[in-house]
Amino acid sequence: MTIGHVIKILRIQRNMTQEQVALEADMATSNISRIEKGQRQPSQKALLKLAKALNTTPSMLYAACEQPIDDIFFFLETEENEEKTAKNINQLLLNNDAQTVLKLFSELTPNNKFLLLEQLKTLHKWQGKMDK
């Protein structure tokens, strides 16, 4: 299975035209067509752009290439659902953490609220310096 065939299946699954993908990926529509037909292999840079335009990852595209032809559509659909579930779980966890922080913050005295905010600002600045 070629990467182009997987890209085409995913594009159709996402209800996108070649023109829409080309616009999102900042590529020519003719290049999208050639890639989908297997007449051209996408560069790593192009593959990253295509994956982003299709809301997936290059590794997902490569993994789909390893699937039997008849299973690709189902594989992509299943992977998409698993990604959505993981995102929903992360969002719920974030919501629980945020709720806990808000509850604890609301119980602080005004002076302690001020101190905590100053500490958070300092931590945020420090973290930004460490990430660089």
N, CA, C and O atoms as a DFTB+ gen file, in Angstrom:
528 C
 N C O
     1  1       0.845      -1.177       0.000
     2  2       0.000       0.000       0.000
     3  2       0.891       1.240       0.000
     4  3       1.839       1.329       0.780
     5  1       0.587       2.185      -0.868
     6  2       1.389       3.411      -0.936
     7  2       0.845       4.463       0.030
     8  3      -0.329       4.459       0.400
     9  1       1.726       5.341       0.413
    10  2       1.336       6.439       1.305
    11  2       0.292       7.320       0.624
    12  3      -0.588       7.878       1.280
    13  1       0.399       7.437      -0.695
    14  2      -0.560       8.237      -1.449
    15  2      -1.973       7.689      -1.365
    16  3      -2.939       8.444      -1.256
    17  1      -2.086       6.353      -1.416
    18  2      -3.407       5.729      -1.323
    19  2      -4.011       5.988       0.059
    20  3      -5.206       6.256       0.182
    21  1      -3.180       5.905       1.088
    22  2      -3.647       6.168       2.452
    23  2      -4.096       7.621       2.584
    24  3      -5.122       7.909       3.200
    25  1      -3.322       8.527       2.004
    26  2      -3.679       9.952       2.047
    27  2      -5.025      10.177       1.368
    28  3      -5.860      10.936       1.861
    29  1      -5.228       9.515       0.239
    30  2      -6.498       9.660      -0.484
    31  2      -7.664       9.135       0.353
    32  3      -8.700       9.791       0.457
    33  1      -7.497       7.959       0.946
    34  2      -8.563       7.386       1.769
    35  2      -8.886       8.314       2.937
    36  3     -10.053       8.567       3.235
    37  1      -7.851       8.814       3.590
    38  2      -8.072       9.702       4.732
    39  2      -8.723      11.009       4.297
    40  3      -9.590      11.536       4.994
    41  1      -8.306      11.528       3.152
    42  2      -8.910      12.763       2.629
    43  2     -10.399      12.552       2.386
    44  3     -11.218      13.394       2.756
    45  1     -10.745      11.442       1.770
    46  2     -12.155      11.131       1.496
    47  2     -12.909      10.927       2.809
    48  3     -14.040      11.389       2.966
    49  1     -12.275      10.235       3.743
    50  2     -12.888      10.001       5.050
    51  2     -13.172      11.319       5.772
    52  3     -14.143      11.421       6.521
    53  1     -12.334      12.314       5.549
    54  2     -12.496      13.626       6.175
    55  2     -13.407      14.547       5.355
    56  3     -13.604      15.710       5.707
    57  1     -13.956      14.015       4.262
    58  2     -14.828      14.791       3.371
    59  2     -14.134      16.040       2.848
    60  3     -14.717      17.124       2.819
    61  1     -12.890      15.874       2.437
    62  2     -12.114      16.997       1.906
    63  2     -11.810      16.754       0.433
    64  3     -11.668      15.614      -0.008
    65  1     -11.713      17.840      -0.311
    66  2     -11.297      17.749      -1.709
    67  2      -9.777      17.886      -1.769
    68  3      -9.136      18.294      -0.801
    69  1      -9.219      17.537      -2.922
    70  2      -7.782      17.729      -3.107
    71  2      -7.425      19.207      -2.967
    72  3      -6.368      19.556      -2.442
    73  1      -8.310      20.054      -3.437
    74  2      -8.070      21.495      -3.351
    75  2      -8.005      21.958      -1.896
    76  3      -7.160      22.777      -1.536
    77  1      -8.896      21.434      -1.070
    78  2      -8.904      21.817       0.344
    79  2      -7.624      21.363       1.045
    80  3      -7.033      22.106       1.829
    81  1      -7.209      20.134       0.750
    82  2      -5.974      19.618       1.348
    83  2      -4.786      20.438       0.871
    84  3      -3.908      20.793       1.656
    85  1      -4.766      20.736      -0.429
    86  2      -3.668      21.526      -0.995
    87  2      -3.592      22.899      -0.335
    88  3      -2.504      23.386      -0.029
    89  1      -4.730      23.509      -0.120
    90  2      -4.764      24.824       0.518
    91  2      -4.258      24.747       1.961
    92  3      -3.455      25.577       2.389
    93  1      -4.729      23.755       2.697
    94  2      -4.308      23.587       4.094
    95  2      -2.818      23.258       4.199
    96  3      -2.140      23.697       5.128
    97  1      -2.317      22.479       3.231
    98  2      -0.916      22.037       3.268
    99  2       0.018      22.996       2.548
   100  3       1.232      22.794       2.541
   101  1      -0.539      24.038       1.942
   102  2       0.258      25.002       1.178
   103  2       1.048      24.291       0.074
   104  3       2.257      24.466      -0.076
   105  1       0.307      23.483      -0.689
   106  2       0.891      22.723      -1.792
   107  2       0.008      22.894      -3.018
   108  3      -1.136      23.336      -2.919
   109  1       0.550      22.540      -4.162
   110  2      -0.230      22.589      -5.394
   111  2      -1.168      21.388      -5.449
   112  3      -0.805      20.288      -5.032
   113  1      -2.368      21.605      -5.962
   114  2      -3.334      20.521      -6.106
   115  2      -2.771      19.410      -6.982
   116  3      -3.025      18.232      -6.731
   117  1      -2.011      19.777      -8.006
   118  2      -1.423      18.766      -8.892
   119  2      -0.467      17.850      -8.129
   120  3      -0.376      16.661      -8.436
   121  1       0.243      18.389      -7.143
   122  2       1.126      17.551      -6.326
   123  2       0.328      16.562      -5.480
   124  3       0.711      15.401      -5.337
   125  1      -0.772      17.030      -4.929
   126  2      -1.643      16.145      -4.144
   127  2      -2.130      15.007      -5.030
   128  3      -2.111      13.845      -4.625
   129  1      -2.562      15.343      -6.234
   130  2      -3.057      14.343      -7.176
   131  2      -1.979      13.311      -7.497
   132  3      -2.247      12.109      -7.476
   133  1      -0.764      13.769      -7.793
   134  2       0.333      12.849      -8.123
   135  2       0.686      11.944      -6.941
   136  3       0.959      10.756      -7.116
   137  1       0.675      12.517      -5.748
   138  2       0.979      11.720      -4.554
   139  2      -0.088      10.654      -4.354
   140  3       0.234       9.495      -4.096
   141  1      -1.362      11.040      -4.472
   142  2      -2.452      10.083      -4.284
   143  2      -2.421       8.968      -5.323
   144  3      -2.774       7.829      -5.016
   145  1      -2.006       9.280      -6.543
   146  2      -1.937       8.272      -7.613
   147  2      -0.680       7.414      -7.521
   148  3      -0.530       6.450      -8.272
   149  1       0.218       7.758      -6.609
   150  2       1.461       7.007      -6.477
   151  2       2.505       7.381      -7.509
   152  3       3.509       6.685      -7.655
   153  1       2.281       8.473      -8.227
   154  2       3.227       8.926      -9.242
   155  2       4.377       9.709      -8.628
   156  3       5.391       9.959      -9.281
   157  1       4.213      10.094      -7.368
   158  2       5.235      10.882      -6.691
   159  2       5.209      10.547      -5.205
   160  3       4.141      10.401      -4.610
   161  1       6.384      10.428      -4.617
   162  2       6.488      10.204      -3.178
   163  2       6.653      11.556      -2.486
   164  3       7.471      12.368      -2.918
   165  1       5.900      11.808      -1.430
   166  2       6.041      13.096      -0.740
   167  2       7.352      13.150       0.047
   168  3       7.791      12.149       0.612
   169  1       7.961      14.319       0.074
   170  2       9.143      14.525       0.917
   171  2       8.682      14.508       2.372
   172  3       7.485      14.555       2.655
   173  1       9.640      14.442       3.286
   174  2       9.285      14.479       4.708
   175  2       8.549      15.771       5.048
   176  3       7.586      15.764       5.815
   177  1       9.012      16.876       4.472
   178  2       8.374      18.171       4.717
   179  2       6.937      18.165       4.189
   180  3       6.017      18.629       4.862
   181  1       6.759      17.635       2.980
   182  2       5.417      17.569       2.389
   183  2       4.520      16.640       3.198
   184  3       3.338      16.922       3.395
   185  1       5.086      15.532       3.665
   186  2       4.302      14.581       4.450
   187  2       3.839      15.207       5.766
   188  3       2.711      14.978       6.205
   189  1       4.700      15.985       6.384
   190  2       4.304      16.693       7.605
   191  2       3.159      17.661       7.333
   192  3       2.206      17.742       8.108
   193  1       3.259      18.391       6.229
   194  2       2.197      19.341       5.864
   195  2       0.885      18.613       5.578
   196  3      -0.184      19.044       6.010
   197  1       0.983      17.499       4.841
   198  2      -0.222      16.735       4.512
   199  2      -0.860      16.152       5.769
   200  3      -2.079      16.203       5.935
   201  1      -0.042      15.604       6.642
   202  2      -0.568      15.032       7.882
   203  2      -1.285      16.099       8.699
   204  3      -2.366      15.861       9.237
   205  1      -0.678      17.267       8.787
   206  2      -1.302      18.362       9.539
   207  2      -2.619      18.778       8.890
   208  3      -3.610      19.007       9.583
   209  1      -2.631      18.877       7.564
   210  2      -3.852      19.261       6.848
   211  2      -4.964      18.243       7.065
   212  3      -6.144      18.595       7.085
   213  1      -4.580      16.977       7.227
   214  2      -5.558      15.908       7.421
   215  2      -5.798      15.603       8.901
   216  3      -6.484      14.641       9.247
   217  1      -5.222      16.441       9.763
   218  2      -5.404      16.304      11.211
   219  2      -4.959      14.928      11.719
   220  3      -5.684      14.250      12.447
   221  1      -3.753      14.541      11.314
   222  2      -3.177      13.279      11.758
   223  2      -1.670      13.456      11.868
   224  3      -1.167      14.580      11.854
   225  1      -0.961      12.359      11.977
   226  2       0.494      12.404      12.078
   227  2       1.114      11.556      10.972
   228  3       0.467      10.643      10.459
   229  1       2.360      11.847      10.600
   230  2       3.028      10.999       9.609
   231  2       3.115       9.542      10.067
   232  3       2.979       8.627       9.255
   233  1       3.341       9.327      11.360
   234  2       3.433       7.945      11.846
   235  2       2.121       7.195      11.656
   236  3       2.124       5.994      11.384
   237  1       1.003       7.896      11.797
   238  2      -0.301       7.271      11.553
   239  2      -0.441       6.889      10.081
   240  3      -0.960       5.821       9.758
   241  1       0.023       7.762       9.196
   242  2      -0.042       7.463       7.764
   243  2       0.808       6.240       7.435
   244  3       0.378       5.363       6.686
   245  1       2.014       6.184       7.996
   246  2       2.884       5.025       7.760
   247  2       2.274       3.751       8.341
   248  3       2.336       2.693       7.716
   249  1       1.690       3.847       9.526
   250  2       1.056       2.679      10.144
   251  2      -0.094       2.176       9.285
   252  3      -0.289       0.967       9.152
   253  1      -0.849       3.086       8.707
   254  2      -1.964       2.695       7.839
   255  2      -1.455       1.988       6.589
   256  3      -2.128       1.105       6.058
   257  1      -0.269       2.370       6.114
   258  2       0.319       1.726       4.930
   259  2       0.591       0.244       5.168
   260  3       0.601      -0.550       4.227
   261  1       0.809      -0.120       6.413
   262  2       1.122      -1.508       6.759
   263  2      -0.127      -2.387       6.835
   264  3      -0.021      -3.608       6.949
   265  1      -1.286      -1.782       6.774
   266  2      -2.544      -2.523       6.889
   267  2      -2.946      -3.116       5.539
   268  3      -2.592      -2.577       4.490
   269  1      -3.688      -4.229       5.566
   270  2      -4.244      -4.737       4.304
   271  2      -5.175      -3.690       3.690
   272  3      -5.811      -2.917       4.406
   273  1      -5.246      -3.674       2.381
   274  2      -6.036      -2.667       1.663
   275  2      -7.459      -2.565       2.206
   276  3      -7.974      -1.466       2.412
   277  1      -8.083      -3.702       2.435
   278  2      -9.478      -3.697       2.878
   279  2      -9.656      -3.161       4.302
   280  3     -10.764      -2.792       4.690
   281  1      -8.580      -3.118       5.073
   282  2      -8.686      -2.702       6.471
   283  2      -8.294      -1.247       6.720
   284  3      -8.472      -0.749       7.832
   285  1      -7.769      -0.560       5.716
   286  2      -7.239       0.790       5.927
   287  2      -8.312       1.756       6.413
   288  3      -8.092       2.498       7.370
   289  1      -9.459       1.753       5.767
   290  2     -10.526       2.676       6.149
   291  2     -10.900       2.462       7.614
   292  3     -11.003       3.419       8.382
   293  1     -11.103       1.201       7.995
   294  2     -11.467       0.874       9.377
   295  2     -10.339       1.243      10.333
   296  3     -10.597       1.770      11.415
   297  1      -9.086       0.973       9.948
   298  2      -7.932       1.302      10.789
   299  2      -7.884       2.799      11.078
   300  3      -7.730       3.213      12.227
   301  1      -8.017       3.601      10.033
   302  2      -7.963       5.057      10.203
   303  2      -9.115       5.558      11.067
   304  3      -8.938       6.440      11.907
   305  1     -10.287       4.990      10.853
   306  2     -11.458       5.391      11.631
   307  2     -11.278       5.019      13.105
   308  3     -11.600       5.811      13.990
   309  1     -10.768       3.825      13.364
   310  2     -10.537       3.371      14.735
   311  2      -9.488       4.226      15.424
   312  3      -9.667       4.625      16.575
   313  1      -8.391       4.511      14.723
   314  2      -7.334       5.335      15.303
   315  2      -7.838       6.738      15.623
   316  3      -7.481       7.316      16.650
   317  1      -8.668       7.277      14.738
   318  2      -9.227       8.614      14.971
   319  2     -10.098       8.609      16.227
   320  3     -10.031       9.532      17.039
   321  1     -10.919       7.562      16.383
   322  2     -11.777       7.474      17.565
   323  2     -10.954       7.322      18.842
   324  3     -11.293       7.899      19.875
   325  1      -9.872       6.544      18.768
   326  2      -9.010       6.372      19.937
   327  2      -8.331       7.686      20.313
   328  3      -8.188       7.994      21.496
   329  1      -7.912       8.460      19.312
   330  2      -7.297       9.760      19.583
   331  2      -8.299      10.706      20.235
   332  3      -7.958      11.428      21.172
   333  1      -9.540      10.700      19.739
   334  2     -10.572      11.562      20.325
   335  2     -10.849      11.165      21.770
   336  3     -11.019      12.025      22.635
   337  1     -10.893       9.854      22.028
   338  2     -11.132       9.377      23.386
   339  2     -10.005       9.816      24.313
   340  3     -10.256      10.261      25.433
   341  1      -8.770       9.691      23.850
   342  2      -7.619      10.114      24.657
   343  2      -7.677      11.612      24.941
   344  3      -7.389      12.046      26.056
   345  1      -8.050      12.399      23.935
   346  2      -8.164      13.845      24.136
   347  2      -9.267      14.163      25.140
   348  3      -9.102      15.039      25.988
   349  1     -10.397      13.447      25.046
   350  2     -11.500      13.674      25.981
   351  2     -11.089      13.326      27.409
   352  3     -11.437      14.036      28.352
   353  1     -10.347      12.229      27.563
   354  2      -9.882      11.836      28.891
   355  2      -8.939      12.894      29.448
   356  3      -9.047      13.280      30.612
   357  1      -8.017      13.361      28.615
   358  2      -7.095      14.411      29.057
   359  2      -7.848      15.675      29.450
   360  3      -7.497      16.338      30.425
   361  1      -8.884      16.004      28.686
   362  2      -9.677      17.193      28.997
   363  2     -10.398      17.026      30.331
   364  3     -10.464      17.962      31.128
   365  1     -10.941      15.825      30.573
   366  2     -11.610      15.575      31.848
   367  2     -10.629      15.678      33.010
   368  3     -10.948      16.251      34.052
   369  1      -9.437      15.121      32.826
   370  2      -8.427      15.211      33.877
   371  2      -8.049      16.660      34.136
   372  3      -7.907      17.084      35.283
   373  1      -7.889      17.409      33.057
   374  2      -7.564      18.824      33.204
   375  2      -8.691      19.542      33.929
   376  3      -8.452      20.369      34.809
   377  1      -9.906      19.222      33.556
   378  2     -11.045      19.862      34.211
   379  2     -11.067      19.548      35.702
   380  3     -11.338      20.432      36.515
   381  1     -10.783      18.296      36.072
   382  2     -10.760      17.928      37.487
   383  2      -9.660      18.679      38.222
   384  3      -9.879      19.181      39.324
   385  1      -8.483      18.759      37.620
   386  2      -7.384      19.503      38.236
   387  2      -7.742      20.979      38.372
   388  3      -7.500      21.593      39.411
   389  1      -8.311      21.533      37.327
   390  2      -8.680      22.948      37.358
   391  2      -9.734      23.200      38.436
   392  3      -9.679      24.207      39.142
   393  1     -10.684      22.291      38.556
   394  2     -11.715      22.444      39.588
   395  2     -11.112      22.383      40.985
   396  3     -11.501      23.143      41.872
   397  1     -10.166      21.480      41.174
   398  2      -9.504      21.366      42.475
   399  2      -8.740      22.640      42.803
   400  3      -8.813      23.148      43.922
   401  1      -8.004      23.154      41.817
   402  2      -7.244      24.388      42.022
   403  2      -8.186      25.539      42.375
   404  3      -7.924      26.298      43.308
   405  1      -9.273      25.664      41.631
   406  2     -10.219      26.751      41.908
   407  2     -10.845      26.624      43.292
   408  3     -11.005      27.618      44.001
   409  1     -11.196      25.402      43.671
   410  2     -11.793      25.192      44.989
   411  2     -10.810      25.581      46.089
   412  3     -11.160      26.302      47.024
   413  1      -9.574      25.092      45.965
   414  2      -8.569      25.412      46.977
   415  2      -8.261      26.903      47.005
   416  3      -8.104      27.491      48.075
   417  1      -8.176      27.509      45.828
   418  2      -7.882      28.941      45.745
   419  2      -8.981      29.760      46.413
   420  3      -8.698      30.729      47.117
   421  1     -10.234      29.370      46.190
   422  2     -11.351      30.135      46.759
   423  2     -11.367      30.079      48.286
   424  3     -11.943      30.953      48.933
   425  1     -10.740      29.057      48.861
   426  2     -10.718      28.907      50.315
   427  2      -9.568      29.668      50.979
   428  3      -9.497      29.728      52.206
   429  1      -8.675      30.246      50.186
   430  2      -7.540      30.987      50.735
   431  2      -7.958      32.384      51.196
   432  3      -8.957      32.938      50.737
   433  1      -7.181      32.922      52.097
   434  2      -7.392      34.312      52.520
   435  2      -6.927      35.229      51.389
   436  3      -6.136      34.806      50.546
   437  1      -7.399      36.470      51.356
   438  2      -6.958      37.395      50.302
   439  2      -5.433      37.534      50.230
   440  3      -4.866      37.599      49.140
   441  1      -4.780      37.578      51.378
   442  2      -3.326      37.710      51.396
   443  2      -2.651      36.469      50.788
   444  3      -1.693      36.588      50.025
   445  1      -3.159      35.289      51.132
   446  2      -2.593      34.053      50.588
   447  2      -2.890      33.900      49.093
   448  3      -2.087      33.330      48.355
   449  1      -4.033      34.403      48.654
   450  2      -4.336      34.395      47.217
   451  2      -3.291      35.215      46.468
   452  3      -2.780      34.796      45.429
   453  1      -2.981      36.393      47.014
   454  2      -1.981      37.257      46.396
   455  2      -0.627      36.544      46.340
   456  3       0.040      36.553      45.306
   457  1      -0.225      35.926      47.456
   458  2       1.058      35.222      47.512
   459  2       1.111      34.066      46.510
   460  3       2.118      33.866      45.830
   461  1       0.025      33.317      46.431
   462  2      -0.014      32.188      45.496
   463  2       0.103      32.664      44.054
   464  3       0.828      32.065      43.260
   465  1      -0.601      33.730      43.712
   466  2      -0.517      34.263      42.351
   467  2       0.897      34.716      42.026
   468  3       1.382      34.488      40.918
   469  1       1.559      35.350      42.974
   470  2       2.943      35.783      42.756
   471  2       3.859      34.575      42.559
   472  3       4.754      34.601      41.715
   473  1       3.633      33.526      43.335
   474  2       4.439      32.310      43.190
   475  2       4.204      31.653      41.832
   476  3       5.144      31.180      41.194
   477  1       2.958      31.626      41.399
   478  2       2.642      31.052      40.086
   479  2       3.304      31.838      38.964
   480  3       3.833      31.254      38.018
   481  1       3.274      33.158      39.069
   482  2       3.922      33.993      38.054
   483  2       5.419      33.720      38.007
   484  3       6.004      33.617      36.929
   485  1       6.033      33.605      39.173
   486  2       7.471      33.322      39.241
   487  2       7.772      31.943      38.667
   488  3       8.721      31.781      37.901
   489  1       6.978      30.962      39.030
   490  2       7.157      29.608      38.505
   491  2       7.003      29.585      36.990
   492  3       7.762      28.912      36.292
   493  1       6.034      30.313      36.494
   494  2       5.793      30.373      35.052
   495  2       6.991      30.978      34.329
   496  3       7.420      30.463      33.296
   497  1       7.527      32.062      34.864
   498  2       8.721      32.685      34.269
   499  2       9.895      31.720      34.302
   500  3      10.618      31.580      33.316
   501  1      10.084      31.058      35.432
   502  2      11.186      30.117      35.596
   503  2      11.058      28.952      34.619
   504  3      12.044      28.530      34.015
   505  1       9.861      28.445      34.471
   506  2       9.622      27.336      33.545
   507  2       9.925      27.755      32.121
   508  3      10.517      26.986      31.363
   509  1       9.527      28.968      31.743
   510  2       9.795      29.469      30.398
   511  2      11.277      29.533      30.106
   512  3      11.702      29.246      28.987
   513  1      12.068      29.904      31.096
   514  2      13.521      29.964      30.918
   515  2      14.108      28.566      30.811
   516  3      15.083      28.359      30.089
   517  1      13.532      27.611      31.516
   518  2      14.040      26.241      31.494
   519  2      13.713      25.541      30.179
   520  3      14.467      24.668      29.750
   521  1      12.605      25.904      29.526
   522  2      12.192      25.279      28.268
   523  2      13.070      25.695      27.106
   524  3      13.121      24.999      26.092
   525  1      13.758      26.809      27.232
   526  2      14.552      27.336      26.113
   527  2      15.892      26.669      25.996
   528  3      16.672      27.005      25.105
